[in-house]
C-alpha cells in the first residue's frame, strides 16, 4: 500500500524568528517538534519537511509562505501540518483549518483526530484546550490538500514556556501529534520511545519536596507554592523570574 505523503512545516526560520519570549525562539521550537514528529513516523509515512535547519525558502515572508505551499503542492501531498508556537498572553493548545471548511470534510476529520491527541497531552500538565478554530492563514489557503496549523502553547506565558524548555515535554508533543497522524491515516501504532538524540527527562527528585516548598512559603522565601509543586511534579524547568526571586530571598535570609 502506498504510504501517505505528509508535509511537516516548521514555522518561520532564517531571518524570521517568529514569536520570541522567555528566552525562547519560535523558529527553534517548531523545528525541534517537527523533526521529532518526522522521526516517529519514519517507515510509516512518506514524511517531507519544508525545512530541516534554519534555512527557509526565501527571506521575504510572503514569498517564503508561498514557496512552502508550492513545495507541498508539487509533491501532491496527502496532508500539510504547519507547526507553530503561540504568543499574546494566552495559554494552552489550539488548531486551525482554513476558514469555511465544512464540518464533515476530510480536512476537519483529520484535524479532529490530531487535535484530540495533542490537547490531551497539554491537559496532563493542566494547560487548556483552546479549541478547534479556523482562519484565513496563508499556509491553509494556498495548499491544495487538507491542511492544519497547530499552535503548541504560548512562548510568552510562564507556565507554557517552562514546559517548552523541557526536552521531554517537546518529545511528548511530537509523540501525541505522530499518534494522531497515525490514527488519522490508519498507519498503525507509533513508537513513543523518547528521541534518543535529545536530552531525556531526569529522574524524579520530587519526593519530599512538597513539605520543603511549604516551609519556604511559610518563611516568605517563595510566594507561589502551587507553581513550585507543579514544576517538581511535572519535571519542568523553573521560570527564570521565579528562580531569581527565590535566590534573592534565600540570600537575604542567610545574611540575617
N, C-alpha and C positions, 0 to 999 in steps of 0.2 A: 504494500500500500504506500502511495506517495506521501511523504512527510509534509505537513503544512509549513508554508513559509511564513515565519513570524519575524517582523522587523521591530527591533527594540531601538528606541530613540532616546538616548541620554540627553536631556535638555541642556541647551546652552553650550559653552565651550569656547576656547581660544580667547578673543578679546571681550567676549560676553560671559561674565561670571554668573549671571543670573542673580538670584537673591543672595545677600550677604548678611550674616549676623551670628553672634555668639561664637566668633572665631571660626565660622564655617563658610564654605562657598558652595552654592547650589550645584555648579557645574562638576565639582569633585564628587559630591554625594550621588548625583544622578549616574555618573559613570560607574561608581562602585556598585550601586544597586543593579543597574542594567547588566554589568559584566557578570555578576553573580547569578542573575536570572538565566543568562545565556549558558553559564556553566552547568546549572542544574537541569537544563533542558537538552544538554548535549546528547546526541544519539537518538533523541525522541522527536525532534523537530528540526527543520532547516532554519536555524536562527541567524539572522543578519543584524548588524548594528550600524546605525548612521554615523557613529564614531566609536573608536576603540581607544582613543587617547584624547589629548587636549586640542586636537586638530579638527576644526569644523569645515564645512564645505566652502564657506565664504565669510569674510569679515563683516559684510553687511548683513544685518539681522534678517531683513525681509528676504534677501536673496538666499540666505542660508536655510531659512524655513522652507522656501520653495524647492531648494535642492534636496532637502531631506524627504519631502513628499515625492519628488520626482524619482528619487532612488527607490523608494518602496513601489511606486507605480511601475517602473521599468521591470522590477522583479515579479510583478503581478502577485504581490504578497497576499496571503490569506488574512493577515491581521497586522495592525500597526499599533504599537504600545509606546506612548511617549511618557517618559519618566521625569517627574519634576518634584521640587520641594517648594512648599508654600511660604508666604510671608504676609504680614499685615496684622499680626496680633492675635490671630485665632489659635486653635489647637486641634489636632486630630487629622483624620484622613478623609479625602473626598475624591470623586472621579467624575470625569466629563466625557460626554459624547457630543456630537455635533447637534446644534440647535434644530429642532424639528424632527429628530429621529423618532420613528414610530415605536410605540410601546412593545409591539410584537415582532420587531425587526431582529435580524441576525445580530446587528450591532448591539442592541440592547440586551439580547440574550447572553452574548459573550461577556459584556461588561458586568452584568448582574452576578455571574459566577465568580469573576475575579474580584469584584468589589466585596462580596461576602467573605472571601478568604482573607483579603488584606485588612478589612475593617475588624475582623476577629482578632488578627494579630495585634492591632492597636488597642483593642478592648482589654487584652490581657494586662496592659500597662495603664489602664484607666484613662486612655485617651479616646475622645469621642469619634463617632461615625458622623461626619458632616453631611453625608448623603450622596445620592446619585444625581448629578447635575448635568446640565447641557450648556453649551456656549458656542459662539461663532469664533472658534480658535483656528488659526491658520493650518496647523497640522491635522485638524479634524475636517476642515473644509476642503483642503487641496489633495487629500489622499483618496484613491479610487476604491479602497477596500474598507471593511469595518475597522474603526479606529477608536482608541480610548486614550485619554490623558489622565494620569494618576498623580495626585498630589500627596506625597508621603510626609505629612507633618509640617510644622511651621518652624523655620530656621530662626525666627526672632522670638520664640516663646521658650522660656527656660526649661519647662518640663519636656517639651518636644526635642529641643536642641540637645539636652543632656543625653537623651536616648540616641539621637542621630550621631553622637560622638562615640557611641558604643558599637564596635565592630560586630559583636554577636547579635545586636538588635538589627543592624543592616542585613545580616545574613538571614534573620527571621523574616524580614520584609521580602527579601528575594525569594525565600522558600515559599512563603504564602502566595506570592504572585505566580511563581512557577507551578505551584499546585493548582491554582485557579486556571491557568492556561492549559495545563494537562487535562483537567476535568472538562473544560470547555471544548477541547478538541479531541477528547477521548484517547489520550496518549498513554494512559496507564499511570502507575504510581511514580512519583518523583522521589529521588534520593534527597532526604532532608538533612543529611550529614553536613556539618559546618564546612565552609570553604577552607580547605587546608592551607591555602596560600595566604590566609589572613590571620591576624592575631585572634585567639579564641577567648571566650569568656573565662574569667578567673574563678577559682574555687569559691564556694560560699563562705564568706567571712562574717555573715550577719548574725551568727549565733551569739546571743547575749548582748547584742549591740542596742536593742530596744531600751533596755534599762539604762545603759550608758547615755543614750540620747535623751532620755527623760531627765537624767541627772544634769546634763549640760543645759537643758532648758530651765530646770529648777534654779540653776545658778546664773542664769542670764547670759550664757555663752552663745546660745542659738535661740532664734525666735520661732522657727518652724519645725517642730519635731516631726510632723506628718511628712514634710518634704524629705527629711533625712531618713526616716524609716522607709519611705518609698524608694529612695536611692539605693539603700542597702538591700532591701528585699529583692529588687529587680536587677541588681548588679550594674547600676548606672554609674556614669562618671559625674561627680557633683559639678554643678554650675560654678564658674569661677567667682561670681559675686557672692554666693553663699559661702564658699570656701574662704574667701578673703575676710568676710565678717567673722567667721569662726576663729580664724588665725589671729586677727587683731584683738578680739575679746579675750582669747585664751592668753595672749601675751600680756594684756592688761592685768588679768588675774594673777599671773605669775609674778608680775612686778609688784603686786600688792597695792 
